[in-house]
């Protein structure tokens, strides 16, 4: 099992995205549970990405347009959640 830790950026964006959306909250919780047990689980569609603000990190699927950006702390079973947001458009986590 991995330990999940969050950045203040992730927490702030999650609250803004999901505060009034119970369905999205449920989807995020499902994704986090899968990340905790197996970050390479097929449903998550996890893949490496390079983002200028973070460097080499991973992206995992939450919903059709929502992704979680994370990195594994080197040599530890810790996943640091960096960002959450849209796959495309103005709120894209890939910018």
Secondary structure by P-SEA (a helix, b strand, c coil): cbbbbbcaaaaaaaaaaccccaaaaaaaaaaaaaaacccccccccbbbbbbcccccbbbbbccccbbbbbbccccccbbbbcccccccccccccc
